[in-house]
Amino acid sequence: MRAVFVASTAFAVLAGLVVFGGIIAPFYQKQRLDIAYGAPGIDFRVASFYELRGWQQDDSLPAFAAFLRSCEVFRARDPSEPANPQEYLGDRFAGVTLAGTVADWRRPCEEAAEINARTYSDRSVKRGAFRVFFENNFQPVQILQYKTALSGGLIRRKRAKIEETGLFTGYFEPVYDAARTPGGAFTAPVYRRPDDLIEVDLGAFREELSGQRIAGKLAGRQLIPYADHKAINEGALNGAAAPIAWLGANDLFFLQIQGSGRLRFEDGGELRVGYDGQNGHAYTAIGRVMVEREIMPLEDITMASIRAWLDGAGADNAQALREENASYVFFRELEAPEHNLGPPGAQGAALTPQRSLAVDRRYHALGAPVWVDIEPVEGAGPAPIRRLMVAQDTGGAIRGPVRGDVYWGTGKDAGAIAGAMKARGEIYVLVPRRVAERLPRRSER
C-alpha cells in the first residue's frame, strides 16, 4: 500500500496477509517444502488465452473495473519509471522484466477507458467487449516455480525442478466492536503510526534485497530497532503514538494480521482503518508456536481454532502467546468505503472482493491482471476458482512466484472462507504485448 496508500495494506504485513497467509501459511509451507531443494525462484513460459481453462466463461466486468482503478494509479506515475520498482527475477533473468515501464501500461489503460465509456446493448455484449480488450492488449505468461537441488541434499541429481502450482490463501476485512475511550473489554489501543518510526526499503540499496524492509528509530545518528510487541504493550511508545480507538486485545491482534478493518462503535458510528506501518520485527505465526508447543496439532490449526483458544486461555496466557509474535502494526483512518469495495491495497487502489490478489512484488507488478486456476475452496462452492483478478496488494507472508492471497471482502462470511483457504493453484500474468515481445523464449535461455 506507496505514497500515501502504499502503507495501507502495503506489506499488508502482515497483512494482506491473509489470516492464513499470516497465521499458518509460513508453517504450512515449511512442512510441505521438499528438503532436497532450495526455496523457489521464478521461471515462466509464454502461453495463450486458449490454455486458460474457464476464460470464456468468466465474467470479465469485475476484473475490468478493478483494472481501471489500477490504471488511475499508473496514470499518476512517471511514464519512464519501472512499472514495478521492486521487480527482481533473480540472476537467471538478469535484464529481463515482466513488468516493463509505466509507459507500457499507458496504452492499455487508455484503451480500457475508451471501451468503458461506450454504450452497450446488454451485459453480455459488454462482457464480450471487455474480454476482447484483454485478449488484444495482453499476452498470458504462465508463472512457474524453479527449484534447484541443494548441495549435499537427499538427491544426487542436480537438475532443477519446475512446478506449475503454488499455495493460495485468503484474507478479508474484519468488523470489530470498538470504543472511543478505554474501559471494560476495550483495553487494547489501535495506535496511529508513531512519530519516530522510520521504515527502510532495502531494495533501494541492493537489488537482491528487493521486497525486504526494516524499521527502527534514530538514536543520535544511528538507526536502532524499534520496540517489539511486548515492549509496546508495556508502554515503550511513551507518547510517540496516539490511539485511534480501543478494541478487545484479541480483536486487535487479528486486526493487525489482516492489516485493515472496520471499527463499529456503540453510538452507531463506524470507522475504517488501514495499515500505516510496522515496527520492523519479523512476523512469527502463533499457529506454528502452538504446534511446536503441542497446544494444538497442525491439522486443527485454523483462524477460528486459534481465536477460540485465545478467547478461552485467560488474559495472561493469551497475551503471552500473542507476544510471541514480535511484530506490531500501526494504523491510520481511511475514508468512507465505496460501495462493495475494500480498503486501498498496496498499489493504492480500492480492493475488489474476489478479484484483488496479494502477490510477491519481486515477481509481479501491482496493477497487472492475473488469471488464477485454483482448486476448490471450502465455503466458496465445489468448483475450481478460475477467474481474472488484478494484483493490487502485498503481504508479509506472501513470498514466492506462484503464491497468492485472495481478498474475499468484509465481514464474517468473507472471514470464514479466508480463514480456511489453503489451496493449490496456477497463475498466469497478463503482460502488455509490447513487454511480452521482449521476453526471451525458452529456446533462447
LUMTI-897386 format. One record per residue (C-alpha): residue in three letters; x, y, z. Coordinates in pm, whole numbers, plus 32768, in hexadecimal, padded with zeros to 4 digits. Example, Ala and Ser with C-alpha at 12.3 -4.5 7.8 and 13.67 -1.06 7.14 Angstrom:
REM LUMTI-897386
Ala84CE7E3E830C/Ser85577F9682CA/
END
This chain:
REM LUMTI-897386
Met800080008000/Arg8159816A7F4F/Ala811582C07F6B/Val800283008059/Phe7F5381BB8019/Val807E80DD7FFB/Ala807C80C08165/Ser7F1C80538163/Thr7F347EE68142/Ala807F7F1980BD/Phe81387E098135/Ala7FEC7DCF81C0/Val80D87D43828E/Leu80957C7D8306/Ala7F7D7CB78280/Gly7EE77CAA815B/Leu7F647BA281EC/Val7E5A7ABD81E5/Val7DEF7A468320/Phe7E75790482AE/Gly7F8C799381F3/Gly7FD27A4A8333/Ile7F8C79488437/Ile7FED77FB83B2/Ala8060780F824C/Pro81D3783082A0/Phe81C076F68376/Tyr80E876438279/Gln81DD76938164/Lys82FF7624823A/Gln825B74D28270/Arg822474A680FB/Leu837C7518808B/Asp843C74087FD7/Ile857C740A80A5/Ala864773957F7A/Tyr861274E87ED6/Gly864276527F34/Ala853C77657F46/Pro848E77A57DF8/Gly84FC78A67CFB/Ile844179067BC2/Asp8421786A7A6C/Phe831D78BA7965/Arg8298785D7811/Val81D179247715/Ala8075788B76FC/Ser7F2F78D87643/Phe7DCC792E76A6/Tyr7D5B77DE761C/Glu7E1477357739/Leu7D5777EF784A/Arg7C4A76FE78BF/Gly7B0977BE78FC/Trp7B7E78FA784A/Gln7A487913776E/Gln795D78D07892/Asp79ED79CD7987/Asp79317B1379BD/Ser7A307C16794C/Leu79787D4479DD/Pro79F47D3E7B49/Ala7B5F7D0A7AE1/Phe7B447E1979D8/Ala7AC07F0E7ADD/Ala7BDD7EAF7BC7/Phe7CD87EE37AAD/Leu7C4B803F7A68/Arg7C8D809C7BD4/Ser7DF480267BAD/Cys7E1180F47A6E/Glu7DC6822D7B39/Val7F0381E37BFE/Phe7FD081A37AC2/Arg7F5A82EE7A2B/Ala7FDC83AC7B59/Arg813B831E7B32/Asp826383837A57/Pro824A82BD790E/Ser83C282817906/Glu83DF81D57A57/Pro83CD805B7A89/Ala826A7FDF7AB2/Asn82E87F077BD0/Pro840A7FB17C82/Gln84317E807D65/Glu844B7D837C4A/Tyr85677C887C74/Leu85517B4A7BA5/Gly86A17AC47C1A/Asp87F27A917B74/Arg876079A27A70/Phe86997AC079D9/Ala87847BE679FC/Gly87047D027922/Val85AF7C5C78EC/Thr846E7D03795C/Leu830A7C81796E/Ala828C7DD779D8/Gly832F7EC678E0/Thr830A803A7916/Val81DB81097974/Ala81CB81757806/Asp818E800B77A2/Trp804D80157870/Arg7FD4816877F9/Arg7F5180EE76A8/Pro7E7F7FCF7737/Cys7DFD80B97844/Glu7D9881C07743/Glu7CE280BD7672/Ala7C38803177A8/Ala7BAF818A77FB/Glu7B2C81B47697/Ile7A83805F7697/Asn79E8809F77EC/Ala794E81E67771/Arg7891813E7656/Thr772180E37664/Tyr76C77F707650/Ser757C7ED075FB/Asp758E7DD77719/Arg76777D42781C/Ser76E37C1A7745/Val77587D00762C/Lys78177DD17728/Arg78BB7C9C77BD/Gly79267C2D7665/Ala79BE7D807615/Phe7A827D857758/Arg7B027C23771D/Val7B767C7F75BF/Phe7C287DAD7655/Phe7D007CCD772D/Glu7D437BE0760B/Asn7DB07CFC7525/Asn7E8D7DB2761D/Phe7F2D7CA076EC/Gln7FEE7B5B76CD/Pro7FBC7A4B77D5/Val810279DB7875/Gln80F678B0795A/Ile81C178E67A96/Leu828077B57B11/Gln834A775C7C44/Tyr84B477037BFF/Lys856376377D0D/Thr86D075D47D06/Ala875574A27DBA/Leu880C74E67EFE/Ser8975747C7F0B/Gly8993735B7FFE/Gly881B732C7FF5/Leu874F71EE7FDC/Ile877271CB7E64/Arg88A271987D8D/Arg882172287C4B/Lys8850739D7C27/Arg874373E87B26/Ala865974FC7B94/Lys84ED74B27BDC/Ile83DF758B7B40/Glu828775997BE3/Glu8148762A7B4F/Thr808376497C93/Gly80B477087DD6/Leu7FF877667F12/Phe7ECB784E7F10/Thr7E3178D48050/Gly7D2E79DD80A1/Tyr7D017B1A816D/Phe7BE27C0281BE/Glu7B7A7D44826B/Pro7AF77CF783C9/Val79F07DBF8487/Tyr7A287DEC85FE/Asp796F7E968718/Ala7A3E7FBB8797/Ala7A3C80D68893/Arg7AB8823A887A/Thr7B4C822889DA/Pro7BD981028AA1/Gly7AFA80438B8E/Gly7A607EF08BCC/Ala7AC37DF88ABB/Phe7B607F0D89EA/Thr7CC37F0C8A71/Ala7D9A7F038936/Pro7DEE80488882/Val7DE980588706/Tyr7F1E813186E2/Arg7F66822C85D1/Arg80BF82218533/Pro81C2829F862E/Asp826F83E685DE/Asp83C9834A8607/Leu839482118531/Ile847B81FB8402/Glu844680EF82F7/Val855980928202/Asp852C7FE780B0/Leu86697F158094/Gly862F7EDD7F20/Ala8683804C7EE9/Phe87E57FFC7F5B/Arg881D7EA07EC9/Glu87577DFE7DB1/Glu876B7CA37E4A/Leu86BA7D2B7F81/Ser858E7D9C7EB6/Gly844B7D737F77/Gln84F77D7080CB/Arg84C67E8181CE/Ile853B7EDB8328/Ala84BE7FDF841F/Gly854D808F854A/Lys858881E285E6/Leu86AA82D18605/Ala878B82D28736/Gly887683EE86EE/Arg88F583A3858E/Gln88B2822E85A3/Leu877C816E8537/Ile872080768649/Pro860D7F6C8658/Tyr84B47FE286BB/Ala84057F5987EF/Asp83707DFE87C6/His820B7D92880B/Lys82457D46897B/Ala82FE7E8C89BA/Ile81EC7F568911/Asn80E87EAD89EC/Glu81BA7F158B18/Gly81BC80848AB0/Ala82F580A689D9/Leu824E819C88EA/Asn8251829C8A01/Gly816283898956/Ala81F6836887F6/Ala80A982E9876E/Ala7F40834187BE/Pro7E25824087C5/Ile7D1B825086B7/Ala7C2C81768781/Trp7C2A80548876/Leu7BE37EE28834/Gly7BE57D9A88E9/Ala7D497D1488F2/Asn7D047BE78814/Asp7C437CBD871B/Leu7D6D7DA786FD/Phe7E547C8086C1/Phe7D857C01859D/Leu7D537D628517/Gln7ECE7D7E8506/Ile7EE57C368448/Gln7DE87CAA8344/Gly7E7B7E088329/Ser7D2C7EBB830F/Gly7BCE7EAE839E/Arg7A917F628403/Leu7A567FD58567/Arg78ED7FE385DB/Phe789A80C58702/Glu777E80A987FB/Asp76EB81F68788/Gly76BB8165862A/Gly77ED82068590/Glu78DF814284BA/Leu7A4881858461/Arg7B2480DA8360/Val7C9680B883B6/Gly7DB7804382DF/Tyr7F247FE38300/Asp80138102833C/Gly815C8060839B/Gln81F77F488462/Asn83047F3B856E/Gly83FE7E7D8497/His84077D3D8561/Ala83DE7BF484A8/Tyr82837B5E84A3/Thr82597A1D856A/Ala812879478523/Ile809578ED8675/Gly7FF177C085D2/Arg814D773485A1/Val81A2777F870C/Met806A76C6877D/Val80CB759486B1/Glu82327597872E/Arg81B875AB8896/Glu80B974978857/Ile7F9A757F88B2/Met7EE775158775/Pro7F3974278654/Leu7F8574BE8500/Glu7E4E742B845E/Asp7D7274E78558/Ile7E14763B8523/Thr7D247735848B/Met7CD778A184CD/Ala7B9F7835858A/Ser7C5277348662/Ile7D67782786BC/Arg7C6879318715/Ala7BA3783B87EB/Trp7CDD77D888AA/Leu7D3F794388EA/Asp7BDF799C895F/Gly7BDF787C8A57/Ala7D4678868ACF/Gly7D2A79A28BC9/Ala7DB87B008B9F/Asp7F1F7AB58C09/Asn7F4879768B3F/Ala7EAA7A128A0B/Gln7F8A7B448A22/Ala80C27A6E8A4C/Leu806E79AC8911/Arg80187AE48848/Glu81637B7F88AC/Glu821F7A578818/Asn81E67B1D86D9/Ala82D17C458707/Ser82397CFD85DE/Tyr814D7E1F8623/Val80777EDA8526/Phe800A8046852E/Phe7ED580D98486/Arg7E3E820F83ED/Glu7CD8827A83B4/Leu7C52823E8257/Glu7B4282ED8194/Ala79E5825C818F/Pro79DF812780AE/Glu795A81247F4F/His7835803B7F19/Asn78A17ECF7F30/Leu7A137F297F1F/Gly7B207EE5801F/Pro7C377FBD80AA/Pro7D5380337FCA/Gly7E577F287F88/Ala7FCC7F517F5D/Gln7F9F7FF67E0A/Gly7EB080F87E97/Ala7D7D80777DDD/Ala7C4A80057E9F/Leu7C3A7E8A7EB8/Thr7B297DC97E05/Pro7A9E7C937EB7/Gln7B077B517E07/Arg7BBB7C177CF8/Ser7CE37CB47DB1/Leu7E157BDF7DF2/Ala7F3C7C167ED8/Val80857BA87E39/Asp81FD7BAD7E67/Arg82767CF27DC9/Arg83C57C617D6D/Tyr83127BA77C56/His81C97C5B7C15/Ala81747DC37BC0/Leu805C7E5D7C88/Gly7F427EAC7B96/Ala7F847D807AB7/Pro7E5B7CA47A56/Val7E967B3C7AC0/Trp7DD77A007A6B/Val7DC079037B85/Asp7D5B77957B77/Ile7D3077227CDF/Glu7CA675DE7D68/Pro7B5175F27E1A/Val7B4C76B57F61/Glu7A747659808A/Gly7949774080A5/Ala797977D17F47/Gly78C576C07E86/Pro792A75717DF1/Ala79C675F67CB1/Pro7B2E76647C7C/Ile7B6C77DB7C8E/Arg7BBB783C7B27/Arg7BA479B07AF8/Leu7C587AEE7A9D/Met7CE07BB97BC1/Val7DC27CE77BE4/Ala7F027CED7CB3/Gln7EBA7E117D9C/Asp7F4B7DB57EED/Thr806F7D157FA4/Gly80997C5280E5/Gly81B47BFF81D2/Ala81747A8981AA/Ile81427A998032/Arg82937A277FB5/Gly82DB79727E71/Pro8282798C7D00/Val815478A27D0C/Arg80BD79267E4F/Gly7F7D79E97E75/Asp7E957A737F7D/Val7D2D7AAA7F11/Tyr7C6C7BCF7FA6/Trp7B127B487FFE/Gly7A657C84807A/Thr79DB7D0181C6/Gly793C7C5082EE/Lys79087AF6837E/Asp78AC7A3B8240/Ala79E27ABB818D/Gly7AB07A6D82C2/Ala7A34790682D0/Ile7AA878C4816C/Ala7BEF79828191/Gly7C4178D982DB/Ala7C1A777E8249/Met7CB677BA80F3/Lys7DEE76EE80B6/Ala7DE9767A7F4C/Arg7ED3762B7E2F/Gly7EB876E87CE9/Glu7F5777717BAE/Ile7F9078DB7B4F/Tyr7FAE798579FD/Val800D7AF379F1/Leu7F807BC078D0/Val80AC7C81784D/Pro80827DAC7761/Arg80CD7D2D7603/Arg81EC7E2075CC/Val82907D957709/Ala82497C2C76A7/Glu82F67C617558/Arg843B7CA47612/Leu842C7B6A76E9/Pro85287A57769C/Arg84897912762A/Arg84F877CE76CA/Ser85CE777275A0/Glu869078B475D6/Arg86E778767745/
END
